[in-house]
Amino acid sequence: MYEHKRKVFMCEMEENITRIHINDKEYILIGTAHVSKQSAEQVKEVIEREQPDSVCVELDQQRFQSIQDGDRWKNTDIFEVIKNKKATLLLMNLAISSFQKRMAKQFGIQAGQEMIQGIESAEEIGADLVLADRNIQTTFSRIWGNIGFTGKSKLLLSIFYGIFSNDQISEEELEKMKSQDMLDGMLQDMTNNFPALKKPLIDERDQYLAEKIKRAPGNKVVAVLGAAHVPGIKKEIYNDHDLKQLQQRPPKSKIPKIIGWSIPILILSIILYTFWMNPSAGTQQTISWILWNGSFSAIGTAVALAHPLAVLAAFLAAPITSLNPLLAAGWFAGFVQAYFKRPNVSDFETLSDDVTSVKGFWNNKVTRILLVVVLANVGSMLGTFIGGADVIRLFIENL
């Protein structure tokens, strides 16, 4: 019985392994599912059997350090996160990882266990470890800079659906994701829904991974990869790729900055001109601007279940910060929230588990602060458009 099970396992393993020979080098690509027990077992089995000179893992330096330093959250300064304008990015990272962590929790394993196994097995056999993936911040920058406003909105909705969704997936279904047919279908869906997303997320990383794998030292190289990248790497490994060019971040567009300054200049100009024409109407415009901006930002902050003084800070700050693109209402609300509800060590220790549920996002003091910052800013943005429209309405009525 044991031998039969082992033969079946070996057969399944070979289905997920691609062998490529270029000149005198052999490349063995293992296509894995990131939260699969069998994938981690497969990585261990293949590396021990093949005894490669190098093991490549689909990680960058930042994610590798995250795996190596499990206590990194304890050293996080939430005030620095807000001050450096990284609250939204951190919340997005946590949101993106929540669905994967939830599946991993469902199967009782650690997310990315196959990458951890690749690191450990490389060390055990004395193979060189190669971190083959592109920096995650570079990938995010290239995604964000190429998908436009509509794409960003759809992507954000898709990510947050992953938080609120309670979808369950069987391990058998998960293993099927490693098949070529299922993979092609997934990539086709991604292309249809987010046409500009596939290039930076899949195609460019296929090129980057392929080049790093090709440059790995030794004559035999094992690469531990997410199954989505194997088809592309099989093609790209025969081509030469410029790693420096693939690592470049796109230049920031000047359009958001132009719009960011144009709106407050327009609003201020209209209010000042109205005051000159009709002081009473100008006063109405000012009150309207304050109420719409402050109220929406305060509502967003309240939705995050913020401290009452943080809600008040959002209300007071939004009408002013909306007229200065260098400031944001969420920063002020976030600082107040962090001052009165400062996270302790236990909040950082439980962060990885808390982000697997909606309740956890709101209960953990770390994510609560991040939500306060983001929702206060979203509310302020809505208040700017509605308040601005009302200012224009009052201006036209008093012409």
Helices and strands as residue ranges (DSSP letters): H 2-15, E 17-22, E 25-32, H 37-50, E 54-57, H 61-68, G 72-75, H 78-83, H 87-106, H 113-125, E 128-131, H 136-144, H 148-164, H 171-176, H 180-193, H 198-198, I 199-203, H 204-215, E 220-226, G 227-229, H 230-236, H 243-246, H 255-277, H 279-303, H 308-321, H 329-340, H 345-349, H 351-354, H 358-363, H 365-397
